[in-house]
Amino acid sequence: MKSFFFLFIVFFSISFFSVAQNSTLSKRVITKFSVKAVDENTHQELPANFVIQLKKAQKTYKVSNQLGKEPFSFNLLEADTISIESRIAGYYSYDELLVALCDTCSEYQHIVTMEKVEETSFENLKINDVLKLDKIYFAQSSFILRSESYPQLTKLYQALQEHPQLKLEISGHTDNVGNAKLNQLLSENRARVICNYLTGKGIDPNRLTYVGYGSSRPVAPNDTEENKSQNRRVECLVIAEKKQLSC
């Protein structure tokens, strides 16, 4: 699950009201804070699940927005730090941290822009086609598979069953953070874990190879966290014949 994290500073305008000569008091306004999600391309509203946490107020809301109904809202009584986790089936998850500096806006609506996940297709594969396994996840700095990886691994296994002529090179890749030799070893072990999973399900080891490339084959510059996350990946290359390092 490709996940995005951003920090936003939300500035609320401050209004002051004079109530008497030589005496000025600020009027406290309760802010109605609402949240909704939209598709990044169509900008249409989406039914979304949110987990919203107010750090100072120590409140947590777990809610779902439904199309045709008012977006979820809550009252913000004072300045607070707000985390918002947005989840929609078929879209990348989105995590944000908002800092609301004051509470003098009567209404504020936060809009989350969601990116749709393009499903990896295992159909009509040809030699030298490269498939990015974009829903394979490992524990940080580890080759331990996370449970959310299994749906896509199951699809890959089914494709190999349905197309017995298919042979794959499974490759692991990392960003450029850390020791190059350790990155190469980590990438190789991650590819090996995928290979072993498939052979453990009954796929002929002669149809699979694995290799680790470390940070030597980036697909994006390693200059931002988003780009680095693109380089941390597992891919499958459709090959014509068996190579070294078979499972």
C-alpha positions as a printed Julia matrix, in Angstrom:
247×3 Matrix{Float64}:
   0.0     0.0     0.0
   1.72    2.97   -1.25
   1.38    5.49    1.57
   1.85    9.36    1.43
   2.69   11.52    4.44
   2.59   15.3     4.4
   2.84   18.07    6.99
   0.6    21.06    6.48
   0.4    24.23    8.54
  -3.18   25.51    8.57
  -3.46   29.18    9.42
  -6.76   30.44   10.77
  -7.37   34.19   10.64
  -7.55   35.98   13.99
 -10.28   38.53   14.68
 -10.5    40.81   17.66
 -13.61   42.58   18.92
 -13.65   45.78   20.95
 -16.17   45.49   23.78
 -15.54   48.66   25.75
 -13.4    51.75   25.83
  -9.8    50.9    26.94
 -10.86   47.24   27.13
 -10.47   44.76   24.25
 -11.27   41.05   24.44
 -10.81   38.41   21.79
 -14.01   36.58   20.93
 -13.66   32.81   20.99
 -15.14   31.1    17.95
 -15.69   27.34   17.75
 -14.48   26.03   14.39
 -16.54   23.49   12.48
 -13.81   21.33   10.91
 -14.93   19.01    8.1
 -13.0    16.6     5.91
 -13.69   14.94    2.56
 -11.76   13.09   -0.15
 -11.74   13.66   -3.92
 -10.22   11.85   -6.91
  -7.04   13.62   -8.08
  -8.08   13.5   -11.76
 -11.86   13.95  -11.75
 -12.03   15.97   -8.51
 -15.24   14.1    -7.74
 -15.98   13.38   -4.09
 -15.21    9.83   -2.94
 -16.66    7.66   -0.15
 -13.73    7.45    2.24
 -12.75    6.07    5.64
 -10.91    8.42    7.98
  -9.09    8.11   11.27
  -8.76   11.6    12.74
  -6.78   12.26   15.89
  -6.64   15.51   17.85
  -3.39   15.4    19.81
  -4.06   18.11   22.4
  -7.74   17.34   22.86
  -6.91   13.6    22.97
  -9.82   12.69   20.76
 -10.03   10.11   17.98
 -12.71    9.85   15.3
 -13.07    6.77   13.09
 -15.61    7.7    10.45
 -16.8     7.03    6.9
 -18.05    9.62    4.44
 -20.94    8.56    2.21
 -21.77   10.07   -1.17
 -24.8    12.31   -1.08
 -24.38   13.04    2.62
 -22.67   15.85    4.48
 -18.95   15.24    5.05
 -17.95   14.34    8.59
 -17.24   17.34   10.8
 -16.3    18.03   14.39
 -15.89   21.09   16.58
 -12.38   22.38   17.06
 -12.32   24.25   20.37
  -8.69   25.41   20.39
  -5.41   25.22   18.51
  -4.41   21.6    17.99
  -2.3    19.16   15.98
  -4.51   16.94   13.84
  -3.51   13.71   12.08
  -5.75   12.39    9.31
  -5.49    8.9     7.81
  -7.54    8.5     4.61
  -8.37    5.07    3.18
 -10.36    4.15    0.06
 -10.4     0.78   -1.68
  -8.55    1.08   -4.99
  -6.64    4.21   -3.93
  -3.3     4.74   -2.24
  -3.58    5.48    1.46
  -2.87    9.02    2.57
  -1.56   10.2     5.96
  -1.32   13.87    6.9
  -0.41   16.0     9.88
  -2.13   19.37   10.2
  -1.21   22.1    12.67
  -4.22   24.34   13.39
  -2.67   27.43   14.95
  -5.83   29.08   16.26
  -9.59   28.61   16.39
 -11.15   31.83   15.1
 -12.52   30.55   11.76
 -16.13   29.49   12.12
 -15.76   26.82    9.38
 -12.85   25.03    7.75
 -13.04   22.17    5.23
 -10.01   19.97    4.59
  -9.96   18.2     1.21
  -7.81   15.09    0.69
  -6.76   14.41   -2.92
  -6.52   10.66   -3.53
  -4.46    8.86   -6.19
  -6.01    5.79   -7.81
  -4.01    2.57   -7.78
  -3.38    1.08  -11.2
  -3.79   -2.66  -10.98
  -0.81   -4.74  -12.1
  -1.86   -6.98  -14.97
  -0.38  -10.45  -15.36
  -2.11  -11.05  -18.69
  -0.61  -11.01  -22.21
   2.96  -11.0   -20.96
   5.85  -11.08  -23.43
   9.58  -11.69  -23.07
  11.34   -8.67  -21.52
   8.11   -7.26  -20.06
   8.73   -5.84  -16.57
   6.06   -5.96  -13.87
   6.38   -3.79  -10.77
   4.9    -5.59   -7.78
   3.49   -2.39   -6.32
   1.58   -4.04   -3.48
   4.43   -6.03   -1.97
   5.49   -4.68    1.42
   8.28   -5.59    3.83
   9.02   -4.6     7.4
  11.37   -1.6     7.46
  15.0    -2.52    6.62
  13.98   -6.19    6.61
  13.0    -8.97    4.21
  10.03  -10.04    6.35
   6.86   -9.89    4.25
   3.95   -7.88    5.62
   0.52   -9.49    5.51
  -0.93   -6.98    3.02
   1.46   -8.39    0.38
  -0.35  -11.7     0.03
  -3.27  -10.62   -2.21
  -0.88   -9.58   -5.0
   1.37  -12.59   -4.43
  -1.71  -14.79   -4.82
  -2.48  -13.14   -8.18
   1.1   -13.71   -9.33
   0.92  -17.36   -8.25
  -2.37  -17.81  -10.13
  -0.86  -16.26  -13.28
   2.06  -18.68  -13.11
  -0.36  -21.58  -12.71
  -2.49  -20.46  -15.66
   0.53  -19.81  -17.92
   2.96  -22.72  -17.39
   5.32  -21.43  -20.09
   5.94  -18.23  -18.07
   9.42  -17.8   -16.54
  10.32  -14.87  -14.32
  13.35  -13.13  -12.91
  12.35  -11.58   -9.58
  14.5    -8.58   -8.7
  14.79   -6.52   -5.54
  15.78   -2.84   -5.49
  16.51   -0.25   -2.78
  17.12    3.49   -2.51
  20.64    4.83   -1.92
  20.31    5.32    1.84
  22.78    3.3     3.92
  25.61    0.92    3.08
  25.65   -0.17   -0.58
  26.65   -3.77    0.2
  23.92   -4.13    2.82
  21.38   -2.67    0.41
  22.41   -5.17   -2.25
  22.04   -8.03    0.22
  18.67   -6.74    1.44
  17.36   -6.45   -2.12
  18.52   -9.97   -2.95
  16.91  -11.43    0.18
  13.61   -9.69   -0.58
  13.61  -11.16   -4.09
  14.51  -14.57   -2.67
  11.58  -14.43   -0.22
   9.15  -13.86   -3.12
  10.77  -16.71   -5.08
  10.55  -19.08   -2.09
   6.93  -18.16   -1.49
   5.99  -19.15   -5.04
   7.98  -22.39   -5.05
   6.49  -23.21   -1.68
   3.07  -23.0    -3.33
   4.16  -25.53   -5.95
   5.64  -23.44   -8.77
   8.54  -25.24  -10.48
  11.82  -23.63   -9.28
  13.19  -23.88  -12.83
  10.69  -21.21  -13.86
  11.94  -18.64  -11.35
  15.19  -16.82  -10.62
  15.97  -14.05   -8.19
  18.53  -11.27   -8.06
  19.25   -8.2    -5.94
  20.36   -4.95   -7.57
  20.53   -2.78   -4.45
  20.46    0.9    -5.42
  22.15    0.41   -8.8
  18.97    0.69  -10.91
  16.9     3.63   -9.64
  13.74    4.64  -11.49
  13.73    8.12   -9.93
  16.3    10.49   -8.38
  16.98    9.75   -4.71
  16.29   13.39   -3.79
  12.92   13.19   -2.03
  11.21   10.62    0.16
   8.54   10.08   -2.49
  11.18    9.35   -5.14
  13.11    7.08   -2.78
   9.94    5.08   -2.15
   9.68    4.46   -5.91
  13.19    3.02   -5.91
  12.38    0.63   -3.04
  10.58   -1.95   -5.14
  10.3    -5.55   -6.33
   9.95   -6.3   -10.05
   9.39   -9.33  -12.27
  11.12   -9.61  -15.63
   9.68  -12.09  -18.14
  12.65  -14.15  -19.36
  13.19  -16.69  -22.16
  15.33  -19.16  -20.26
  16.49  -20.09  -16.79
  19.33  -18.03  -15.33
  21.51  -18.34  -12.26
  20.3   -18.21   -8.67
  17.16  -20.28   -9.21
  15.17  -21.05   -6.09
